[in-house]
Amino acid sequence: MNTKEVAIVVGSGPGLGNALVRRFAEAGMIVAAVSRKGLGAEDAKYRDSVRGYPCDATIGEQVKTMFDRVSEDLGPPSLVVFNIGTWDRGGILDISDTLFEQAWRTGCFAGFLIGRAAAQSMLKRGRGTIIFSGATGSIRGGAGFAAFAVPKFALRALAQSMARELGPKGLHVAHVILDGMIAQQDDTASATELLPAAIAEAYYQLHRQHRSAWTHEIDLRPSGEGF
């Protein structure tokens, strides 16, 4: 029987997703790396502590099945990160009905499905951390970015509502505003890019906060980013 903490990273993959998986594995956690393809550890040294699970997070039945499988295989999660979204650009007259709806389903509705499933699992034990990845678009809609900003705004509202409802019940819900471009690799980042490993460290420290001093929202940006 696994006695280690279990983390679920929804949106594992190149860049931040893999950095989160690595950081949690390095901390001694067992990590469920969740993506549409369900790929496992990218690095051989993490194969014993990382397991891949396929899931389309916009489909409620798949989300439920994934959480059930993780709990059965690894144990109930103590940390769940929602780290998926879209990067859809286009003028308001050019955005199709299909694109806008899909952006909302991916960036917001999926967050609701993952957040609800995480809460259902964690409330049984009265503890756990749920983290949502936000962006500059979470607080500011830009020209040509309506399809990106709208789901990000909504995801932030979801995180706020969940934090107020679930905090008194022992669950730490946090929202991270990533204000800047994320480098694909830590060794190639410029002064205006966020390092994936540095972001992952901030997420891990959020999980480790004592409940007497929880942070709900932080904003992370590189030193060269104006704000």
GIWO-V517485 format. One record per residue. PSI is psi as a letter, one per 30 degrees, with the letter a starting at -180 (NA if undefined). Layout:
BEGIN
[[PSI] [PSI]]
END
This chain:
BEGIN
[[k] [k] [g] [l] [k] [k] [k] [k] [j] [j] [h] [l] [a] [k] [b] [e] [e] [e] [e] [e] [e] [e] [e] [e] [e] [f] [g] [g] [l] [k] [k] [j] [j] [k] [l] [e] [f] [h] [k] [b] [k] [f] [k] [e] [f] [g] [f] [f] [g] [k] [k] [k] [k] [k] [k] [j] [f] [f] [j] [e] [e] [e] [e] [e] [e] [e] [e] [e] [e] [e] [e] [e] [e] [e] [l] [k] [k] [f] [k] [k] [k] [j] [h] [l] [a] [l] [i] [k] [l] [k] [l] [f] [f] [f] [k] [l] [e] [e] [e] [e] [e] [e] [e] [e] [e] [e] [f] [e] [e] [e] [e] [e] [e] [e] [e] [e] [e] [e] [e] [e] [e] [e] [f] [f] [f] [g] [l] [l] [k] [k] [k] [k] [j] [a] [l] [e] [f] [f] [f] [j] [k] [l] [k] [g] [g] [e] [f] [e] [e] [e] [e] [e] [e] [e] [e] [e] [e] [e] [e] [e] [e] [e] [e] [e] [e] [f] [e] [f] [g] [g] [k] [j] [k] [l] [k] [j] [j] [j] [i] [l] [k] [k] [k] [f] [k] [f] [g] [g] [k] [a] [f] [g] [k] [k] [k] [e] [e] [e] [e] [e] [e] [e] [e] [e] [e] [e] [e] [f] [k] [k] [f] [f] [h] [k] [k] [e] [k] [l] [k] [k] [l] [l] [f] [g] [k] [l] [NA]]
END
